[in-house]
Amino acid sequence: MPKDSGIGASTKRREDIRFLTGDGNYTDDINLRGQAHVVFLRSDVAHGRINNIGTEAAAAMPGVLKIFTAADFEAAGGIPCGWQVTDRHGEPMQEPKHPILAEGKVRHVGDPIAAVVAETADQARDAAEAIELDIEELPAVIDMKKAVEDGATKVHDDLTSNLCYDWSLVEENKEAVEQAFKDAAHVTTLELVNNRLVPNAMEPRVAVGDYNRASGDHTLYTTSQNPHVIRLLMGAFVLGIPEHKLRVVAPDVGGGFGSKIYHYAEEAFCTFAAKALNRPVKWTCTRSEAFLSDAHARDHQTKIELALDADNNFTAVRTMTYANMGAYLSTFAPSIPTWLHGTLMAGNYKTPLVYVNVKAVFTNTVPVDAYRGAGRPEATYQLERVIDKAARELGLDPIALRRQNFITEFPYQTPVAVEYDSGDFHRLMDKLEASADLGGFAARRAESEKKGKLRGLGINCFIEACGIAPSNLVGQLGARAGLYESATVRVNATGGLVVMTGSHSHGQGHETVFPQVIAEMTGLSEDMIEIVHGDTANTPMGMGTYGSRSIAVGGPAMVRAAEKIIAKMKKIAGHLLEASDDDIDLKDGAFSVAGTDKSVAWGDVTLAAYVPHNYPLEDIEPGLEETAFYDPANFTYPAGAYACEVEVDPDTGEVTIAKFTTADDFGNVINPMIVEGQVHGGLTQGIGQAMLENAAYDEDGQLRSASYMDYAMPRAKDVPMFTVDHTNGTPCTHNPLGVKGCGEAGAIGSTPTVVNAVVDALQSGGHKVDHVDMPVTPSRVWEAMNR
């Protein structure tokens, strides 16, 4: 019988009441007394030298308070990058300055040049349009491969070239990998593109800066996934504000998907301008601005090769990728195509040799950073597409080829640095074959053929590394911050419990799931447990939410703090019951002496903690509040097996997803309903990339898909009813909850599954097509069929 509370229960999301009734408190809902409004004048050319910014006429317009340019930020630092990559020759990456407002040159369409602060947003917008710009347009650098050719125009004049770094993993394997390819019985090669995406969270970014002249305190309200990191980066590296004088608040946030991890120039500007003008300053991003200022995602060009022996065992993988950084380095951008991508190139397979080479390139485009999956979707897409192609070239069942090469013993040390602690890939595939009714596919294909449609089946297996850790390891790899998480647990005198967490919720359901964990530990009703997050003034220093880390890293921090609370309460209960605390049990919200009927209620113990009349204070100090930090020993490794069936119209090339089935291993599951929702969301975003979405630039650096008129977002009709299963989990072996991340799996596993299905459909119709680049739009599919 399903549980109705605690771990494993599908408790309804308590957050949804305020969201569905319009009572959410988003950053744009925050309006401070006397606030002014800012509008940014952004570049409409991709690359140009700024000769003059004429602000005199604009500054005299009604309501204008001040117009800021780069000259106002001479004492400020640039927007910092949070990860330094060292290349395969041992040299640090090239790291240009990322100014708050453009200095000397503009480097992408949307680059902020000036900021107008006025009494109203309309007045600021009118004045911004009146600024006279003299910009000498320069050739735009758009094509990554051309960008690193000799003589290419440089995005940054002070760098030696447009190559940020030339990185590899594992360099010492290179010669052995080359020999494996020479000795191979069969080699499959595939060139592919992982298309550029615009994240498009429901809520655009907003920043409100405030300054208290009496105390010297700064406050920034912002749409952020990690307010503590914003405070650290902006305070220490950009504006020079001591952390104790800077408060960052991230209230309700309407989606992030990675695009709200980073520290953006607009946050620093609003904080700076609030002090400069001695009044609050607010910026609300328009959707058009978001296309040109939010960090984009993916944008890789890759050649991948797979070597097999005569028995069809994988012997080596070699992959070479060009990764677009855009015009500047966003906060975590360098780590995405390297340590979050290269370390997953082993996949679910016992391939003994892997070599990964990545060339990161600066171009005159919007900066590129993490987006749902961050490196893992790119790795999975490459690997699962080339395996599918190899199966077709060899005339093998793609499932059988994968099964033959599955890792079966754990822990398993991969040749690309990471060690998988648990998993059962055969069991996942067994579940998938049953749930997807693969045995009935031939009959479904026949029915599609009767309707004049080509039906294809795509299979994909994947593993991901999430809950990035540990801090000492990632520090050696270039991370400039710790990747621990924190929690403070406070129990009030009347028994209510508050968890203050460094994790941030922007759709994950923390306010529902975290109380389930605490309720399981204490026996309290979940409605007695409150979750507080998003405000650096009342939460411990934490690293925020991204990379499927909330329950895997934030959860154990919360558990450890709660364990400290419980241990102290057992001591108090022992005094009250005249027993040793070693003999005290906590069950169903009461403390009892083991083997007796002597007990004391939770509320009596909490009251005694704050009214300490019954025990000596030299043994136990009053109060119940404990903090814990958790730095994980390893990543967690969720895995999955996915199946997709598509129908292709041979006359138009239109692709329709007819059926999509998943089998995931998320370890122990806290709330099955929320997990299923996370998978649905990830699948929809992955299907969006596979079939619809593409951020396309022309040769002049203009974003051709800069609005919803041209950038195709997935809608309800584009996705089927999903069949989702997560009952075959293998617990994580190194965190106290046995949990693995779940938020990114759908986005990681879906793209190759869809493309594999499309290729299968085309081949079933007699078309000699071995690959179609994403998005598999009707025009691309039709062209492939008629090539």
C-alpha positions in Angstrom: 0.0 0.0 0.0 1.5 3.4 -0.9 2.8 5.6 1.9 1.0 8.8 2.7 3.9 10.6 4.3 7.7 10.4 4.7 10.2 9.0 2.3 8.6 7.2 -0.7 5.2 9.0 -0.4 3.8 10.9 -3.4 3.0 13.9 -1.2 1.3 16.8 -3.1 3.5 19.8 -3.6 2.7 22.3 -0.9 4.2 25.2 -3.0 1.6 24.8 -5.6 -1.1 26.4 -3.5 0.5 29.8 -3.6 1.6 29.5 -7.2 -1.8 28.4 -8.5 -3.6 31.1 -6.6 -1.4 33.9 -7.7 0.3 34.4 -4.3 3.8 33.6 -5.4 6.4 36.3 -4.6 8.7 36.7 -7.6 11.4 39.3 -8.0 9.3 41.4 -10.3 6.7 41.5 -7.6 9.2 43.4 -5.4 8.8 47.1 -5.7 10.7 49.3 -3.2 9.7 52.8 -2.2 11.3 55.4 -4.4 12.7 52.9 -6.9 14.0 53.9 -10.3 14.1 51.8 -13.4 17.0 50.9 -15.7 17.0 50.1 -19.4 20.1 48.8 -21.1 21.2 50.1 -24.5 22.4 46.9 -26.2 24.6 46.5 -29.3 22.8 45.8 -32.5 26.0 44.6 -34.2 28.0 41.5 -33.4 31.4 43.1 -33.4 32.4 46.7 -33.4 34.7 49.3 -32.0 33.0 52.0 -29.9 34.2 55.4 -31.1 31.7 57.5 -29.2 28.6 57.2 -27.0 26.6 60.4 -27.2 24.5 60.8 -24.1 24.0 64.5 -23.7 20.6 64.8 -25.4 19.3 61.6 -23.8 20.4 62.7 -20.3 18.3 65.8 -20.6 15.1 63.9 -21.3 12.2 63.8 -18.8 12.7 61.6 -15.8 16.3 60.6 -16.6 18.5 60.4 -13.4 21.8 59.2 -14.9 23.2 57.4 -17.9 26.0 55.0 -17.0 28.8 53.8 -19.4 31.9 51.7 -18.9 33.7 54.8 -17.6 31.6 54.6 -14.5 33.0 51.2 -13.7 36.7 51.8 -14.0 37.2 50.7 -10.4 35.0 47.6 -10.7 36.2 44.1 -11.8 34.9 42.1 -14.6 32.2 39.4 -14.3 34.2 36.5 -12.9 34.5 33.0 -14.3 34.1 30.3 -11.7 36.2 27.6 -13.3 39.7 27.6 -14.8 40.5 24.9 -17.3 44.1 23.9 -17.9 44.8 22.7 -21.5 46.4 19.5 -22.6 49.8 21.2 -22.7 49.5 22.3 -19.1 48.7 26.0 -19.9 45.8 27.9 -18.3 42.9 28.9 -20.6 42.7 32.4 -22.1 40.4 34.4 -19.9 39.4 37.8 -21.2 37.7 40.5 -19.1 33.9 40.4 -19.1 33.0 44.0 -18.3 29.7 45.2 -16.8 29.2 47.6 -19.7 31.1 47.2 -23.0 34.6 48.7 -22.9 36.0 49.8 -26.2 34.3 47.1 -28.2 31.0 45.3 -28.5 31.4 41.6 -29.0 27.9 40.2 -29.6 24.4 41.4 -30.5 22.9 42.2 -27.1 26.2 43.3 -25.4 25.2 46.1 -23.0 26.8 49.5 -23.9 25.0 52.0 -21.7 22.4 51.9 -18.9 19.8 54.6 -18.5 18.2 55.0 -15.1 15.0 57.0 -15.0 11.9 57.5 -12.9 9.9 55.1 -15.1 10.9 52.2 -17.4 9.2 54.0 -20.3 11.3 57.2 -19.7 14.4 55.1 -19.5 13.5 53.3 -22.7 12.9 56.5 -24.6 16.2 57.9 -23.4 18.1 54.8 -24.4 16.8 55.1 -27.9 18.0 58.7 -28.0 21.6 57.8 -27.2 23.8 58.5 -30.3 26.3 55.7 -31.0 29.3 55.8 -33.2 30.4 52.2 -33.7 32.9 51.0 -36.4 31.5 47.6 -37.4 34.1 44.9 -37.6 33.9 41.4 -39.2 31.9 39.0 -37.1 33.5 35.8 -36.0 30.7 33.2 -36.0 32.0 29.9 -37.4 34.0 28.1 -34.7 36.4 26.3 -37.0 37.1 29.4 -39.0 37.6 31.3 -35.8 40.7 29.3 -34.9 42.3 29.5 -38.4 45.4 31.6 -38.9 44.6 35.2 -39.6 41.1 35.0 -38.2 39.6 38.3 -36.8 40.1 38.2 -33.0 37.1 38.6 -30.7 39.4 39.9 -28.0 42.4 42.0 -29.2 44.4 41.3 -26.1 44.3 37.5 -26.6 46.7 35.5 -28.8 43.8 33.9 -30.7 40.2 32.9 -30.4 41.1 29.6 -28.9 40.2 29.6 -25.2 41.8 26.2 -24.6 42.7 22.9 -26.3 41.9 20.3 -23.6 42.0 16.5 -23.5 41.1 13.6 -21.4 43.1 11.4 -21.0 46.2 12.7 -22.8 48.3 9.7 -21.8 45.8 7.4 -23.5 46.2 9.1 -26.8 48.8 6.7 -28.3 47.0 3.6 -27.0 43.7 4.8 -28.4 45.3 5.4 -31.8 46.7 1.9 -31.7 43.3 0.4 -30.8 41.8 2.1 -33.9 44.6 0.6 -36.1 43.9 -2.8 -34.7 40.1 -2.6 -34.8 38.0 -5.0 -36.8 35.5 -2.3 -37.4 35.5 1.5 -37.0 32.3 3.7 -37.0 32.7 7.4 -37.5 30.1 10.1 -37.1 30.1 13.9 -37.4 27.3 15.7 -35.7 26.2 19.0 -34.2 24.7 19.6 -30.8 22.6 22.6 -31.6 22.6 25.9 -29.7 19.7 26.5 -27.4 18.1 29.4 -25.7 16.9 28.3 -22.2 13.6 30.3 -22.0 12.6 29.9 -18.4 9.0 31.0 -17.8 10.1 33.9 -15.7 12.6 36.3 -17.3 15.5 37.6 -15.2 14.9 40.5 -12.8 17.2 42.5 -10.5 16.4 45.1 -7.8 19.3 46.8 -6.1 18.9 48.6 -2.8 21.4 50.6 -0.6 21.0 51.7 3.0 23.1 54.8 3.4 22.8 54.7 7.2 24.3 51.3 7.6 26.2 50.9 4.3 24.3 47.7 3.6 23.6 46.6 0.0 20.7 44.3 -0.9 20.1 42.6 -4.3 16.9 40.9 -5.1 17.4 38.6 -8.1 16.2 35.6 -10.0 19.0 33.3 -9.0 19.6 29.6 -8.5 22.4 30.3 -6.0 22.2 33.6 -4.1 25.2 32.8 -1.9 27.5 32.3 -4.9 26.2 35.6 -6.4 27.0 37.4 -3.2 30.5 35.9 -3.2 31.3 36.6 -6.8 29.8 40.1 -7.0 31.0 41.2 -3.6 34.5 39.9 -3.7 35.4 40.1 -7.4 33.2 42.8 -9.1 32.2 45.5 -6.7 34.4 45.0 -3.8 31.6 44.8 -1.2 32.4 42.9 2.0 30.1 39.9 2.3 28.7 41.0 5.6 27.5 44.2 3.9 25.8 42.5 1.0 22.6 40.6 1.2 21.3 38.6 -1.8 17.7 37.5 -1.9 16.3 35.1 -4.5 12.5 34.7 -3.7 10.2 32.5 -5.8 12.0 31.9 -9.1 10.0 30.8 -12.2 12.3 28.2 -13.6 16.1 28.3 -14.2 17.3 25.2 -16.0 20.9 26.5 -15.5 20.4 29.9 -17.0 20.0 31.5 -13.6 23.1 30.0 -12.0 25.4 32.6 -13.3 26.3 36.1 -12.1 25.2 38.5 -14.7 26.2 42.1 -15.4 22.7 43.4 -14.8 22.9 42.2 -11.1 26.1 44.0 -10.5 24.8 47.1 -12.3 21.6 47.4 -10.2 23.6 46.9 -7.0 26.2 49.6 -8.0 23.6 52.1 -9.3 21.5 51.9 -6.1 24.4 53.2 -4.1 25.4 55.7 -6.8 21.9 57.2 -6.9 21.0 56.5 -3.2 17.7 54.9 -4.3 16.5 51.4 -5.3 17.1 50.5 -9.0 15.1 47.9 -10.8 15.6 46.0 -14.1 13.1 43.6 -15.6 14.3 41.7 -18.6 12.0 41.6 -21.7 11.7 38.4 -23.6 13.5 39.9 -26.5 16.3 40.9 -24.2 16.4 37.4 -22.8 17.2 35.9 -26.2 20.2 38.2 -26.4 21.5 38.3 -22.8 20.7 35.0 -21.1 23.5 32.5 -21.5 22.8 30.1 -24.3 23.5 26.4 -24.3 25.1 23.4 -26.1 26.6 24.5 -29.5 29.1 21.8 -30.2 30.5 20.4 -33.4 31.9 16.9 -32.9 33.6 14.0 -34.7 33.3 10.7 -32.8 34.8 7.4 -33.6 34.1 3.9 -32.1 36.4 1.0 -32.5 35.2 -2.6 -32.2 37.0 -6.0 -32.2 36.0 -9.0 -34.3 33.6 -10.1 -31.5 31.9 -6.6 -31.5 33.4 -5.6 -28.2 34.0 -1.8 -27.8 37.8 -1.3 -27.7 38.2 2.5 -27.9 36.3 5.8 -28.3 37.8 8.9 -29.7 36.0 12.2 -29.9 37.0 15.6 -31.1 34.8 18.6 -30.3 34.7 22.3 -31.0 32.7 24.0 -28.2 31.4 27.5 -28.5 32.1 29.8 -25.5 30.5 32.9 -27.1 32.0 36.3 -26.7 32.9 36.0 -23.0 33.3 33.2 -20.4 30.1 32.8 -18.4 30.4 31.6 -14.8 30.8 27.8 -15.3 31.2 27.8 -19.1 34.7 26.3 -19.3 33.8 23.2 -17.2 30.8 22.2 -19.4 32.5 20.7 -22.4 35.4 19.4 -20.4 34.9 17.9 -16.9 31.1 17.6 -17.2 31.3 16.2 -20.7 34.6 14.3 -21.2 34.1 12.3 -18.0 30.8 10.8 -19.3 32.3 9.6 -22.6 32.6 6.0 -21.2 28.8 5.9 -20.9 27.3 2.6 -19.6 30.0 0.6 -21.4 33.2 -1.2 -20.4 35.2 0.4 -23.2 38.9 0.2 -22.0 40.2 3.3 -23.8 38.7 6.7 -24.3 40.3 9.9 -25.6 38.4 13.2 -25.6 39.7 16.4 -27.2 37.8 19.7 -26.9 38.7 23.0 -28.4 36.8 25.9 -26.8 36.4 28.9 -29.1 35.4 32.5 -28.6 33.0 33.9 -31.2 30.8 37.0 -31.5 27.8 35.3 -30.1 26.0 35.3 -26.7 28.0 33.4 -24.0 27.3 29.7 -23.7 27.0 28.0 -20.3 25.2 25.2 -18.5 21.7 24.2 -19.4 19.7 21.2 -18.1 22.2 18.3 -18.2 25.2 20.5 -18.8 27.8 18.4 -20.7 26.1 15.1 -20.0 23.5 15.5 -22.9 26.3 16.4 -25.3 28.3 13.3 -24.3 25.3 10.9 -24.3 24.2 12.2 -27.7 27.5 11.5 -29.3 28.0 8.1 -27.8 24.5 6.8 -28.3 24.3 8.0 -31.9 27.6 6.4 -32.9 26.7 3.1 -31.2 23.4 3.0 -33.0 25.2 3.7 -36.3 27.8 0.9 -35.5 24.9 -1.6 -34.9 23.4 -0.7 -38.3 26.7 -1.0 -40.1 27.4 -4.4 -38.6 23.8 -5.7 -39.0 23.4 -6.1 -35.3 20.4 -5.6 -32.9 21.2 -2.2 -31.3 19.9 -3.5 -27.9 22.1 -6.7 -28.1 25.2 -4.6 -29.0 24.6 -2.4 -26.0 24.0 -5.3 -23.7 27.1 -7.1 -24.8 29.2 -4.1 -23.8 27.4 -3.1 -20.6 29.4 -2.6 -17.4 28.2 -5.3 -15.0 30.4 -5.0 -11.9 30.5 -2.1 -9.4 32.2 0.0 -8.3 33.6 0.5 -11.8 36.6 2.8 -12.5 36.1 4.3 -16.0 39.1 5.3 -18.2 37.9 9.0 -18.0 38.5 9.7 -14.3 35.2 9.0 -12.6 34.2 5.8 -10.7 30.6 4.6 -10.8 29.6 3.3 -7.4 26.4 1.4 -8.3 24.1 0.5 -11.2 22.3 -2.4 -13.0 22.1 -1.6 -16.7 20.7 -5.0 -17.7 17.9 -4.7 -15.3 17.0 -1.2 -16.6 17.0 -2.6 -20.2 14.8 -5.5 -19.1 12.3 -3.1 -17.6 12.4 -0.9 -20.7 11.7 -3.8 -23.0 8.7 -4.9 -21.0 7.3 -1.4 -20.4 7.7 -0.3 -24.0 6.3 -3.5 -25.3 9.2 -3.8 -27.8 7.9 -7.2 -28.8 4.8 -5.5 -30.3 6.8 -3.0 -32.3 6.6 -4.9 -35.6 2.8 -4.9 -35.4 2.7 -1.1 -34.7 5.1 -0.5 -37.6 2.8 -2.4 -39.9 -0.2 -0.3 -38.7 1.8 2.9 -39.5 2.7 1.6 -42.9 -1.0 1.1 -43.7 -1.5 4.8 -43.0 1.4 5.7 -45.3 3.8 6.5 -42.4 7.3 5.3 -41.7 7.6 4.1 -38.1 11.0 4.0 -36.3 12.2 2.7 -33.0 15.0 4.5 -31.1 16.9 3.0 -28.1 19.2 4.8 -25.8 21.1 3.9 -22.6 22.9 6.6 -20.6 24.5 7.3 -17.3 25.1 10.8 -15.8 27.3 12.2 -13.1 25.5 14.7 -10.9 25.7 16.3 -7.5 29.1 17.5 -8.6 31.8 16.7 -6.0 34.0 16.5 -4.0 35.3 20.0 -3.4 39.0 18.9 -3.1 38.8 17.0 -6.4 37.0 19.7 -8.4 39.3 22.3 -7.0 42.2 20.4 -8.5 40.3 20.4 -11.8 39.9 24.1 -11.8 36.8 24.9 -9.8 37.1 28.2 -8.0 34.5 27.5 -5.4 33.6 24.6 -3.0 30.8 22.4 -4.0 29.4 21.4 -0.6 26.0 22.1 0.7 24.7 23.3 4.0 21.7 23.3 6.3 20.7 24.7 9.7 17.9 22.9 11.6 16.2 24.9 14.3 13.5 23.4 16.6 11.3 25.9 18.4 10.3 25.6 22.0 6.8 24.4 21.0 8.1 21.7 18.7 7.9 23.2 15.3 11.0 22.6 13.1 12.6 25.0 10.5 15.2 23.9 8.0 17.3 26.7 6.5 19.1 25.4 3.5 21.7 26.6 1.1 19.9 24.8 -1.7 17.5 27.0 -3.7 14.1 25.9 -5.1 12.9 27.1 -8.4 10.5 24.4 -9.4 12.1 21.3 -7.8 9.6 21.0 -4.9 12.0 21.4 -1.9 9.3 22.7 0.3 7.5 19.4 -0.1 10.4 16.9 -0.4 12.7 18.1 2.4 10.0 17.9 5.0 9.4 14.3 3.9 13.0 13.4 4.8 12.8 15.2 8.2 9.4 13.6 9.0 10.9 10.2 8.3 13.7 10.9 10.8 11.6 12.4 13.5 8.1 11.1 13.2 6.7 14.6 13.0 3.9 15.6 10.8 5.2 17.2 7.6 3.1 20.3 8.3 5.2 21.0 11.4 8.3 21.4 9.2 9.2 24.6 7.4 11.8 25.1 4.7 13.6 28.4 4.3 15.9 29.2 1.4 16.9 31.9 -1.0 18.1 34.6 1.4 21.7 34.9 2.4 20.7 36.8 5.5 19.0 33.8 7.1 20.5 30.7 5.5 24.0 29.2 5.9 26.5 29.6 3.1 25.6 27.1 0.3 26.3 26.5 -3.3 22.7 26.6 -4.6 20.8 24.4 -7.0 22.0 23.0 -10.3 23.4 19.8 -11.6 20.7 17.6 -9.9 22.4 18.3 -6.5 19.6 19.3 -4.2 18.6 16.0 -2.6 22.0 14.4 -3.3 24.1 17.1 -1.7 21.6 19.4 0.1 19.7 16.4 1.5 22.6 14.9 3.4 23.5 18.3 4.9 20.0 18.5 6.2 20.1 14.9 7.5 23.4 15.6 9.4 22.1 18.7 11.0 18.9 16.9 12.0 21.0 14.0 13.4 22.8 16.5 15.7 19.4 17.8 16.8 18.1 14.3 17.6 21.3 13.4 19.4 20.9 16.5 21.7 17.2 15.8 22.2 18.0 12.2 23.3 20.4 13.6 26.0 17.6 15.9 27.3 15.1 13.0 27.1 17.5 10.8 29.0 17.6 13.3 31.8 13.9 13.7 31.8 13.4 9.9 31.9 16.4 9.2 34.2 18.0 6.9 31.6 21.2 6.9 29.5 20.8 8.7 26.2 22.3 5.5 24.6 19.0 3.8 25.6 16.7 6.4 24.2 14.8 5.7 21.0 12.9 8.2 18.8 9.9 6.8 17.1 6.6 8.4 15.9 7.5 11.8 17.5 8.2 10.5 21.0 11.3 9.5 22.9 11.2 6.3 24.9 13.5 4.1 27.0 14.3 1.0 25.0 12.5 -2.1 26.4 10.2 -0.1 28.7 7.0 1.9 28.5 8.6 5.0 29.7 8.4 7.8 27.2 8.3 11.6 26.7 6.7 13.5 23.9 8.6 15.5 21.3 7.1 18.8 22.4 8.0 18.1 26.1 11.6 17.6 25.1 11.7 20.8 22.9 10.2 22.8 25.7 12.7 21.5 28.1 15.5 22.6 25.8 14.4 26.2 26.1 13.2 25.9 29.7 16.1 23.9 31.2 14.7 23.2 34.7 15.3 19.4 34.6 18.9 18.9 33.7 22.2 20.6 34.6 23.3 23.3 32.1 27.0 22.2 32.4 26.0 19.0 30.6 23.7 20.4 27.9 23.4 24.0 26.8 19.9 25.4 26.1 18.3 25.6 22.7 18.0 23.4 19.7 19.8 24.7 16.6 22.5 22.9 14.6 24.3 23.4 11.3 25.9 20.9 9.1 27.9 21.1 5.9 28.1 18.1 3.5 30.8 17.7 0.9 30.1 14.4 -1.0 32.7 11.8 -1.6 31.7 11.3 -5.2 29.2 12.2 -7.8 25.9 10.3 -7.9 25.3 8.2 -11.1 21.7 8.0 -12.2 21.2 5.9 -15.3 18.4 5.1 -17.7 17.2 3.2 -20.7 14.8 5.0 -23.0 12.7 4.0 -26.1 11.0 6.3 -28.5 8.8 5.4 -31.4 8.2 8.0 -34.2 6.1 8.2 -37.3 7.6 10.1 -40.3 5.4 11.4 -43.1 7.4 10.5 -46.2 5.7 13.2 -48.3 6.6 16.1 -45.9 9.3 14.9 -43.6 7.1 15.7 -40.5 8.1 13.7 -37.4 5.5 12.8 -34.8 6.4 11.1 -31.5 4.0 8.2 -31.1 5.3 6.6 -27.9 8.1 7.3 -25.4 9.1 5.0 -22.5 11.7 5.5 -19.8 13.3 3.3 -17.2 15.4 5.2 -14.8 17.7 4.4 -11.8 17.5 7.3 -9.3 18.6 5.3 -6.3 16.1 5.7 -3.4 13.2 7.9 -4.4 11.8 10.4 -1.9 8.7 11.5 -3.7 7.7 9.4 -6.8 5.2 12.0 -8.1 7.8 14.8 -8.1 10.4 12.6 -9.7 7.9 11.7 -12.4 7.3 15.4 -13.0 11.0 16.1 -13.2 11.4 13.4 -15.8 8.4 14.7 -17.8 9.9 18.2 -17.9 13.4 16.9 -18.9 11.9 14.8 -21.7 10.0 17.7 -23.0 13.1 19.9 -23.1 15.1 17.2 -24.7 12.4 16.6 -27.3 12.4 20.3 -27.9 16.1 20.3 -28.8 15.8 17.1 -30.9 12.8 18.3 -33.0 12.3 22.0 -32.8 14.7 24.4 -31.1 17.7 26.0 -32.7 19.4 29.3 -32.0 20.7 30.2 -35.5 23.1 33.1 -36.3 23.8 34.5 -39.7 27.3 35.4 -41.0 27.0 38.9 -39.6 26.3 37.6 -36.1 22.6 38.5 -36.1 20.5 35.9 -34.1 17.9 34.9 -36.7 15.8 33.0 -34.1 15.5 35.8 -31.6 11.8 35.5 -30.7 9.1 32.9 -30.4 8.1 33.8 -34.0 11.3 32.0 -35.1 12.5 30.0 -32.1 10.2 26.9 -31.9 9.4 25.9 -28.3 7.8 22.5 -27.7 4.1 22.6 -26.9 1.7 20.0 -25.5 0.9 18.6 -28.9 4.6 17.9 -29.6 5.0 15.3 -26.9 3.1 12.1 -26.2 1.8 10.7 -22.9 5.1 9.4 -21.4 5.4 6.0 -19.7 7.9 6.6 -16.9 9.3 4.1 -14.5 11.9 4.5 -11.6 11.3 1.4 -9.6 14.6 -0.3 -10.4 17.0 1.9 -8.6 20.3 0.9 -7.1 21.0 3.0 -4.0 23.9 5.4 -4.0 26.5 3.9 -1.7 28.1 7.1 -0.4 25.3 9.4 0.9 23.1 8.7 3.9 19.9 8.8 1.8 21.0 6.5 -0.9 19.6 9.0 -3.4 20.8 10.0 -6.9 19.8 13.1 -8.8 16.8 13.0 -11.1 16.2 16.5 -12.5 18.3 16.3 -15.7 17.9 12.7 -16.8 15.0 13.3 -19.2 17.0 16.0 -21.0 20.1 13.8 -21.2 18.4 10.6 -22.4 15.9 11.9 -24.9 17.8 13.6 -27.7 19.6 10.5 -29.0 16.5 8.4 -28.5 14.5 10.6 -30.8 17.2 10.9 -33.5 17.8 7.1 -33.4 14.1 6.6 -33.9 14.0 9.0 -36.9 17.0 7.3 -38.6 15.4 3.9 -38.0 12.2 5.1 -39.6 13.9 6.5 -42.7 16.0 3.3 -43.1 12.8 1.2 -42.7 11.5 3.1 -45.7 14.5 2.2 -47.8 16.3 5.6 -47.4 20.1 5.3 -47.0 20.3 7.9 -44.2 22.6 7.3 -41.3 22.2 10.7 -39.5 20.1 13.8 -39.4 21.3 16.7 -37.3 19.1 18.2 -34.6 16.6 19.6 -34.8 15.0 17.0 -37.0 12.6 19.4 -38.6 10.4 18.4 -41.6 12.7 20.2 -44.0 15.8 18.5 -42.7 14.1 15.1 -42.7 12.6 15.6 -46.2 16.0 16.7 -47.5 17.7 13.6 -46.0 15.1 11.3 -47.7 15.5 13.0 -51.1 19.2 13.7 -51.0 
